[in-house]
């Protein structure tokens, strides 16, 4: 009798948990993706407590690059070659992204930032599987995920390697090599690290993952 009551309670508990998980899971997202989106504010709050803003890097002396930023090229999510010459006169925010990360909700913030400053700002997302394999999907699936869940219209690039290695893509080679950009050696510390290049092709800032794209620091740098 007692055993049957325990089984019944466990069954009811399991059903309640299942219902809650189904309710939490959002359309076009895995359960993990839904959970990390929901807990994103908690993750960002933890970043504030641990002093993430102390990791922001700034080109205070306005050091010019040694290799022309506008000589760079990259391939977008659809396979088209992007020549950086077309970005002259605009600021460019370059971000390494992933779909299964605690910071994935920053896609939405990046889109809001792009919508607000699209006349003067280019945003380029570089999906990468470099950190804990949190971007295992192919380019087509990544694009569909970003559009369906975050309404992304800014540039998404072809999935590639962003950390220092022989496979590191050309853009992140430039961003993380002071012999090319003039001063910075900081590679991405995690998904959604951000690099801001000014209107003249000079690397000006590095913002770590826990700094929101809509933070006062990022907005001030863009303005």
Residue frames as qw, qx, qy, qz and C-alpha x, y, z in Angstrom:
[[0.000, 0.886, 0.464, 0.000, 0.00, 0.00, 0.00],
 [0.294, -0.826, 0.109, 0.469, 2.77, 2.41, 1.04],
 [0.457, -0.163, 0.603, 0.634, 4.80, 1.42, -2.01],
 [0.282, 0.604, 0.654, 0.358, 1.86, 2.18, -4.31],
 [0.094, -0.949, -0.234, 0.188, 1.48, 5.65, -2.77],
 [0.397, -0.606, 0.361, 0.587, 5.16, 6.41, -3.39],
 [0.405, 0.153, 0.700, 0.568, 4.89, 5.26, -7.01],
 [0.143, 0.806, 0.557, 0.139, 1.75, 7.36, -7.47],
 [0.206, -0.909, -0.024, 0.361, 3.43, 10.48, -6.05],
 [0.424, -0.380, 0.532, 0.627, 6.51, 9.95, -8.21],
 [0.354, 0.424, 0.712, 0.433, 4.31, 9.51, -11.27],
 [0.027, 0.925, 0.377, -0.034, 2.38, 12.72, -10.53],
 [0.336, -0.771, 0.208, 0.500, 5.66, 14.59, -9.94],
 [0.452, -0.082, 0.649, 0.606, 7.07, 13.30, -13.24],
 [0.253, 0.676, 0.626, 0.294, 3.93, 14.43, -15.09],
 [0.120, -0.951, -0.168, 0.232, 4.10, 17.90, -13.51],
 [0.404, -0.564, 0.416, 0.588, 7.77, 18.24, -14.46],
 [0.423, 0.217, 0.707, 0.524, 7.02, 17.10, -18.01],
 [0.139, 0.851, 0.495, 0.111, 4.20, 19.64, -18.34],
 [0.244, -0.889, 0.056, 0.383, 6.43, 22.42, -17.02],
 [0.455, -0.317, 0.564, 0.612, 9.21, 21.50, -19.44],
 [0.343, 0.499, 0.677, 0.418, 6.79, 21.50, -22.36],
 [0.015, -0.945, -0.319, 0.072, 5.51, 24.92, -21.26],
 [0.363, -0.742, 0.256, 0.502, 9.04, 26.27, -20.95],
 [0.516, 0.000, 0.626, 0.584, 10.16, 24.96, -24.34],
 [0.285, 0.669, 0.032, -0.685, 9.65, 27.65, -26.92],
 [0.794, 0.560, 0.215, -0.096, 8.84, 27.22, -30.58],
 [0.678, 0.674, -0.205, 0.210, 11.78, 26.35, -32.84],
 [0.045, -0.716, 0.606, -0.345, 14.07, 25.94, -29.82],
 [0.631, -0.036, -0.758, 0.164, 15.44, 22.89, -28.04],
 [0.606, -0.718, -0.343, 0.012, 14.67, 22.61, -24.35],
 [0.647, -0.280, -0.085, 0.704, 18.24, 23.68, -23.55],
 [0.227, 0.310, 0.229, 0.894, 17.92, 26.75, -25.75],
 [0.360, -0.711, -0.395, -0.457, 14.63, 27.68, -24.12],
 [0.692, -0.606, -0.287, 0.268, 16.09, 27.32, -20.64],
 [0.551, -0.140, -0.002, 0.823, 19.19, 29.40, -21.34],
 [0.026, 0.510, 0.309, 0.802, 17.03, 32.12, -22.87],
 [0.518, -0.734, -0.374, -0.231, 14.85, 32.21, -19.76],
 [0.714, -0.585, -0.118, 0.367, 17.84, 32.32, -17.40],
 [0.548, 0.496, 0.043, 0.672, 19.80, 34.85, -19.47],
 [0.182, -0.856, 0.038, -0.482, 19.00, 37.77, -17.08],
 [0.804, -0.584, 0.105, 0.044, 20.41, 35.71, -14.19],
 [0.837, 0.111, 0.109, 0.525, 23.58, 35.00, -16.16],
 [0.297, 0.687, 0.036, 0.662, 24.03, 38.69, -16.96],
 [0.475, -0.826, 0.045, -0.300, 23.42, 39.68, -13.34],
 [0.890, -0.349, 0.101, 0.275, 26.10, 37.23, -12.25],
 [0.657, 0.405, 0.079, 0.631, 28.46, 38.87, -14.75],
 [0.061, -0.843, 0.018, -0.534, 27.88, 42.26, -13.12],
 [0.733, -0.671, 0.091, -0.067, 28.66, 40.85, -9.70],
 [0.878, -0.146, 0.185, 0.416, 31.91, 39.28, -10.87],
 [0.151, -0.788, 0.197, 0.563, 33.05, 42.55, -12.48],
 [0.723, 0.345, 0.499, 0.330, 32.93, 41.55, -16.15],
 [0.291, 0.947, 0.105, 0.090, 33.16, 45.21, -17.20],
 [0.406, -0.780, 0.398, 0.261, 36.71, 45.25, -15.84],
 [0.673, -0.035, 0.630, 0.385, 37.62, 43.05, -18.82],
 [0.476, 0.848, 0.234, -0.004, 36.63, 45.69, -21.38],
 [0.596, -0.208, 0.261, 0.730, 39.61, 46.77, -23.49],
 [0.285, 0.921, 0.229, -0.137, 39.86, 50.17, -25.16],
 [0.658, 0.298, 0.137, 0.678, 42.24, 51.65, -27.70],
 [0.233, -0.865, -0.259, 0.360, 42.77, 54.80, -25.64],
 [0.298, -0.554, 0.331, 0.704, 45.68, 56.04, -27.75],
 [0.643, 0.663, 0.089, -0.372, 43.79, 55.51, -31.02],
 [0.365, -0.431, 0.731, 0.382, 46.56, 53.23, -32.30],
 [0.637, 0.485, -0.258, -0.540, 46.18, 52.65, -36.03],
 [0.951, 0.039, 0.307, -0.018, 46.22, 49.21, -37.59],
 [0.270, -0.558, 0.632, 0.465, 49.34, 47.90, -39.30],
 [0.162, 0.129, 0.872, 0.443, 47.34, 45.86, -41.82],
 [0.321, -0.036, -0.189, -0.927, 44.41, 47.49, -43.63],
 [0.435, 0.182, 0.742, -0.476, 41.10, 46.33, -42.14],
 [0.620, 0.539, 0.090, -0.564, 39.37, 47.03, -45.44],
 [0.310, 0.462, -0.771, -0.308, 41.58, 44.51, -47.24],
 [0.310, -0.044, 0.911, -0.270, 39.74, 41.74, -45.39],
 [0.584, 0.004, -0.483, -0.653, 37.10, 39.51, -46.94],
 [0.327, -0.058, 0.863, -0.381, 34.78, 36.91, -45.47],
 [0.275, -0.168, -0.808, -0.493, 32.03, 34.53, -46.62],
 [0.486, -0.183, 0.265, -0.813, 28.50, 35.05, -45.36],
 [0.565, -0.013, 0.740, -0.364, 25.99, 32.42, -44.26],
 [0.770, 0.510, 0.239, -0.300, 24.69, 32.04, -47.82],
 [0.812, 0.056, 0.378, 0.442, 28.12, 31.57, -49.37],
 [0.368, 0.879, 0.114, 0.281, 28.57, 35.11, -50.72],
 [0.631, 0.003, -0.187, 0.753, 31.95, 36.79, -50.43],
 [0.171, -0.952, -0.248, 0.045, 31.83, 40.00, -48.39],
 [0.560, 0.370, -0.100, 0.735, 34.43, 42.64, -49.24],
 [0.392, -0.630, -0.431, 0.513, 35.09, 44.89, -46.25],
 [0.229, 0.083, 0.209, 0.947, 35.72, 47.87, -48.51],
 [0.222, -0.568, -0.556, -0.565, 31.97, 48.44, -48.52],
 [0.522, -0.670, -0.490, 0.195, 32.00, 49.19, -44.76],
 [0.394, 0.092, -0.113, 0.908, 34.12, 52.34, -44.98],
 [0.185, -0.361, -0.055, -0.912, 32.49, 55.18, -43.06],
 [0.746, -0.448, -0.212, -0.445, 30.55, 52.92, -40.69],
 [0.337, -0.502, 0.724, -0.333, 31.35, 51.36, -37.34],
 [0.736, 0.096, -0.625, -0.241, 31.51, 47.55, -37.36],
 [0.572, -0.440, 0.559, -0.407, 30.67, 45.34, -34.38],
 [0.618, 0.272, -0.722, -0.154, 32.07, 41.83, -34.85],
 [0.633, -0.364, 0.476, -0.490, 30.74, 39.08, -32.56],
 [0.276, 0.163, -0.940, -0.117, 31.46, 35.35, -32.31],
 [0.657, -0.146, 0.112, -0.731, 28.14, 33.61, -31.74],
 [0.133, 0.043, -0.990, 0.006, 26.61, 30.23, -30.81],
 [0.532, -0.314, -0.439, -0.652, 23.08, 28.83, -30.59],
 [0.770, -0.390, -0.504, -0.021, 23.38, 26.78, -27.38],
 [0.418, 0.172, -0.429, 0.782, 25.14, 29.26, -25.11],
 [0.235, -0.618, -0.590, 0.463, 23.96, 31.03, -21.97],
 [0.056, -0.509, 0.038, 0.858, 24.52, 34.27, -23.87],
 [0.248, 0.283, 0.768, 0.517, 22.54, 33.25, -26.98],
 [0.046, 0.825, 0.543, -0.146, 19.76, 35.72, -26.04],
 [0.207, -0.611, 0.153, 0.749, 22.23, 38.45, -27.03],
 [0.258, 0.263, 0.704, 0.608, 21.15, 37.75, -30.61],
 [0.033, -0.810, -0.578, -0.091, 17.97, 39.66, -29.72],
 [0.294, -0.825, -0.056, 0.479, 19.94, 42.53, -28.18],
 [0.376, -0.231, 0.506, 0.741, 22.27, 42.68, -31.16],
 [0.178, 0.520, 0.694, 0.466, 19.24, 42.92, -33.45],
 [0.150, -0.903, -0.375, 0.149, 17.80, 45.79, -31.37],
 [0.382, -0.629, 0.211, 0.644, 21.17, 47.54, -31.53],
 [0.336, 0.061, 0.649, 0.680, 21.34, 47.04, -35.29],
 [0.079, 0.728, 0.640, 0.231, 17.79, 48.32, -35.79],
 [0.234, -0.893, -0.201, 0.327, 18.57, 51.46, -33.79],
 [0.208, -0.759, 0.351, 0.507, 21.89, 52.28, -35.46],
 [0.782, 0.269, 0.515, 0.225, 21.65, 50.55, -38.84],
 [0.424, 0.898, 0.055, 0.098, 22.48, 53.76, -40.75],
 [0.057, 0.867, -0.464, 0.175, 25.87, 54.03, -39.06],
 [0.459, -0.456, 0.743, -0.170, 26.58, 50.51, -37.74],
 [0.725, 0.233, -0.591, -0.265, 27.32, 47.13, -39.31],
 [0.641, -0.410, 0.582, -0.285, 26.97, 44.03, -37.14],
 [0.634, 0.364, -0.655, -0.194, 28.62, 40.79, -38.20],
 [0.788, -0.371, 0.399, -0.286, 27.92, 37.53, -36.37],
 [0.420, 0.484, -0.762, -0.090, 30.50, 34.77, -36.76],
 [0.913, -0.273, 0.052, -0.298, 29.03, 31.44, -35.59],
 [0.308, 0.549, -0.757, 0.177, 31.63, 29.16, -34.06],
 [0.900, -0.283, -0.298, -0.145, 31.77, 25.79, -32.33],
 [0.438, 0.510, -0.549, 0.496, 34.96, 26.66, -30.45],
 [0.186, -0.357, 0.586, -0.703, 33.54, 26.85, -26.92],
 [0.425, 0.004, 0.805, -0.414, 32.15, 23.63, -25.42],
 [0.050, 0.161, 0.865, 0.472, 30.72, 22.69, -28.86],
 [0.197, 0.520, 0.565, -0.610, 27.78, 25.08, -28.41],
 [0.502, 0.595, -0.120, -0.616, 27.29, 25.59, -32.15],
 [0.474, -0.128, 0.849, 0.196, 27.03, 22.17, -33.77],
 [0.598, 0.618, 0.470, -0.199, 24.48, 23.06, -36.46],
 [0.535, 0.220, 0.440, 0.687, 25.19, 23.85, -40.11],
 [0.085, -0.078, 0.071, 0.991, 24.92, 27.31, -41.67],
 [0.318, -0.345, -0.575, -0.671, 21.39, 26.83, -42.98],
 [0.534, -0.543, -0.644, 0.071, 20.05, 25.70, -39.60],
 [0.375, -0.313, -0.292, 0.822, 21.86, 28.51, -37.78],
 [0.055, -0.095, -0.253, -0.961, 20.31, 31.13, -40.07],
 [0.453, -0.445, -0.624, -0.455, 16.81, 29.66, -39.63],
 [0.537, -0.471, -0.579, 0.392, 17.23, 29.54, -35.84],
 [0.260, -0.210, -0.143, 0.931, 18.38, 33.17, -35.65],
 [0.197, -0.196, -0.383, -0.881, 15.57, 34.44, -37.86],
 [0.513, -0.451, -0.669, -0.293, 12.77, 32.44, -36.22],
 [0.595, -0.529, -0.513, 0.322, 13.72, 33.13, -32.60],
 [0.379, -0.550, -0.122, 0.734, 15.42, 36.52, -32.66],
 [0.394, 0.871, 0.278, -0.097, 14.42, 38.15, -35.95],
 [0.486, -0.512, 0.341, 0.620, 18.06, 38.57, -36.97],
 [0.598, 0.776, 0.195, 0.037, 18.60, 40.67, -40.09],
 [0.089, -0.869, 0.448, 0.188, 22.21, 41.73, -39.52],
 [0.581, 0.535, -0.600, -0.125, 25.04, 39.91, -41.31],
 [0.849, -0.334, 0.401, -0.080, 25.56, 36.28, -40.33],
 [0.248, 0.670, -0.662, -0.225, 28.77, 34.77, -41.59],
 [0.833, 0.137, -0.526, -0.103, 29.77, 31.23, -42.47],
 [0.822, -0.561, 0.091, -0.032, 30.52, 29.05, -39.43],
 [0.611, 0.582, -0.397, 0.361, 34.24, 29.10, -38.72],
 [0.731, -0.327, -0.361, 0.478, 37.00, 29.03, -36.10],
 [0.017, -0.936, -0.034, -0.350, 37.55, 32.24, -34.11],
 [0.651, -0.715, 0.215, 0.138, 40.13, 31.24, -31.48],
 [0.102, 0.787, -0.576, -0.195, 43.85, 31.36, -32.17],
 [0.775, -0.056, 0.621, 0.100, 44.87, 28.32, -34.19],
 [0.231, -0.165, 0.672, 0.684, 45.93, 27.40, -37.71],
 [0.095, 0.501, 0.804, 0.306, 42.22, 27.27, -38.62],
 [0.041, -0.634, -0.375, 0.676, 41.34, 30.73, -37.23],
 [0.449, 0.738, 0.447, 0.230, 39.46, 32.77, -39.82],
 [0.483, 0.368, 0.058, 0.793, 41.10, 35.79, -41.40],
 [0.214, -0.778, -0.142, -0.574, 38.93, 38.37, -39.65],
 [0.728, -0.684, -0.019, -0.048, 39.66, 37.07, -36.16],
 [0.786, 0.036, -0.025, 0.617, 43.33, 36.73, -37.05],
 [0.211, 0.576, 0.046, 0.788, 43.27, 40.49, -37.66],
 [0.479, -0.748, -0.131, -0.439, 41.27, 41.23, -34.51],
 [0.831, -0.554, 0.036, 0.038, 43.59, 39.26, -32.20],
 [0.794, 0.058, 0.062, 0.601, 47.05, 39.99, -33.65],
 [0.173, -0.873, -0.063, 0.451, 48.62, 43.32, -32.61],
 [0.364, -0.285, 0.542, 0.702, 50.94, 43.07, -35.62],
 [0.134, 0.427, 0.714, 0.539, 47.83, 43.47, -37.74],
 [0.174, -0.833, -0.492, -0.187, 45.35, 45.55, -35.71],
 [0.185, 0.727, -0.190, 0.633, 48.04, 47.63, -33.99],
 [0.189, -0.518, 0.518, -0.654, 47.47, 46.86, -30.28],
 [0.769, -0.235, 0.281, -0.524, 45.14, 44.02, -29.31],
 [0.244, 0.290, -0.923, -0.063, 46.00, 40.36, -28.65],
 [0.457, 0.014, 0.681, -0.572, 42.82, 39.40, -26.79],
 [0.243, -0.079, -0.850, -0.460, 41.08, 36.48, -28.47],
 [0.629, -0.402, -0.242, -0.620, 37.43, 35.67, -27.67],
 [0.167, -0.318, 0.794, -0.490, 37.13, 34.45, -24.10],
 [0.366, 0.282, 0.852, -0.245, 33.77, 32.82, -24.79],
 [0.194, 0.542, 0.690, 0.439, 30.82, 33.01, -27.18],
 [0.028, -0.908, -0.366, -0.200, 29.49, 36.55, -27.81],
 [0.466, -0.473, 0.050, 0.746, 32.76, 38.38, -27.34],
 [0.360, 0.872, 0.328, 0.035, 32.56, 41.69, -29.21],
 [0.509, -0.199, 0.203, 0.813, 35.04, 43.80, -31.17],
 [0.255, 0.892, 0.313, -0.204, 34.23, 47.33, -32.33],
 [0.530, 0.053, 0.332, 0.778, 36.01, 48.82, -35.35],
 [0.089, 0.671, 0.223, -0.701, 35.50, 52.53, -36.07],
 [0.575, 0.756, 0.193, -0.246, 34.61, 54.35, -39.29],
 [0.267, 0.826, -0.474, -0.148, 38.26, 54.44, -40.35],
 [0.882, 0.203, -0.424, 0.019, 39.02, 50.76, -39.89],
 [0.127, 0.493, -0.665, 0.547, 40.67, 51.15, -36.48],
 [0.616, -0.351, -0.703, 0.050, 39.97, 48.56, -33.77],
 [0.150, -0.612, 0.185, -0.754, 38.69, 50.53, -30.78],
 [0.563, -0.387, 0.452, -0.574, 37.17, 48.14, -28.22],
 [0.435, -0.005, -0.898, -0.059, 36.91, 44.60, -26.97],
 [0.577, -0.316, 0.251, -0.710, 33.82, 43.72, -24.89],
 [0.039, -0.127, 0.985, -0.108, 33.57, 40.31, -23.14],
 [0.246, -0.323, -0.855, -0.323, 30.50, 38.08, -23.33],
 [0.254, -0.565, -0.697, 0.360, 28.94, 39.32, -20.09],
 [0.015, 0.386, 0.038, -0.922, 28.75, 42.91, -21.39],
 [0.477, 0.598, 0.625, -0.155, 25.38, 43.36, -23.07],
 [0.384, 0.327, 0.451, 0.736, 25.26, 44.79, -26.62],
 [0.127, -0.804, -0.367, -0.451, 22.80, 47.32, -25.19],
 [0.595, -0.527, -0.302, 0.526, 25.02, 48.30, -22.26],
 [0.023, -0.975, -0.021, 0.222, 25.98, 51.92, -21.65],
 [0.453, -0.548, 0.519, 0.475, 29.59, 51.04, -22.51],
 [0.483, 0.221, 0.711, 0.460, 28.77, 49.63, -25.94],
 [0.214, 0.865, 0.447, 0.077, 26.30, 52.39, -26.78],
 [0.198, -0.906, 0.130, 0.350, 28.81, 55.08, -25.78],
 [0.473, -0.325, 0.619, 0.536, 31.49, 53.48, -27.96],
 [0.411, 0.480, 0.687, 0.359, 29.13, 53.36, -30.94],
 [0.074, 0.952, 0.292, -0.048, 28.01, 56.97, -30.51]]
